[in-house]
Amino acid sequence: MTTAITGGAGFLGSHIVDHFVKQGDQVVVVDDFSDGKRANLSESESQVEVREVDLRDGETTSDALKDIDIVVHLAAKIGGIGYFHDVPADIIAMNDAMNRSVFDAAVEHDIDRVCYASSSMVYENATEFPVTETQLGEIPPPDSAYGFQKLAGEYYCEAYHDQYDVEYSIFRPFNAVGPREPPGEEVGEAHVIPDFVKKINDERQHPLKILGSGKQIRAFTNVRDIAAGVYECAHSPAAANDGFNLGSSEGVTMLELAEMIWERCGRSEPFEVEKEDAFDHDVKKRVPDSSKAAEILGWEPTVSLGESLDEYIEWYQTAL
């Protein structure tokens, strides 16, 4: 069994690579290294094959996937909420091109399954929490280009299954946290935990600048837990032609999160914040119901937010 992991040199992708290798899969990493880093593969580098490919090109994508049984398709233009606002056209056009190349290759080479990385952003307009998979047919589509494009990728899965009988599974990770995700140059370029750690640990901000009210609620999931869930989505017969939330159901406000990081970075000053204008499409609450993954795949998150923050901050302070 040979599994190709597109975007496998990225933050989430590299942890998925490590998990699949530990489970005994023969793994091929497919990445153009426009964002991913070869250093992220250091744990499994000797046990994987790396194919440097621009997935926007259908011919080279087909060549890269011709001997593959399963594709875990993570490759995408992705970043924090600021990134979504800066390059919405690139997100739509480039991610769509990559999706088409991968699914066309799946048809051409009769690949057993495409395991597609969607996003919690498909639930951008949800009003009932925790969000369940069944809400996707009931809520309005996402307002952001990124959320809309990820939802379009789910339609790719269903359309290629209906027309070409391509087997698929969909996973929707909720706010992955763990080593190998650096902060961006600007606020919002990366995700919130790297941003907060940079502000608190490096810039020594006091008061800490936060976007919006700080009452926004997120549920964070250790990247190793998500990798284990992706493995089940890729391999379990029960996951065929279905989609799953992969996330913790324990929500935390951004103020609570910031204070947890403040304490773990050893700041002695009283915790104080300065509120700045939020970005458009800054979702007020995002908490999943992952009971479907528990019931069908036997998957549940095992690592607490506190443990994940300790792990991330230790990596940040030693690796960056």
Disulfide bonds with the S-S distance in Angstrom:
none
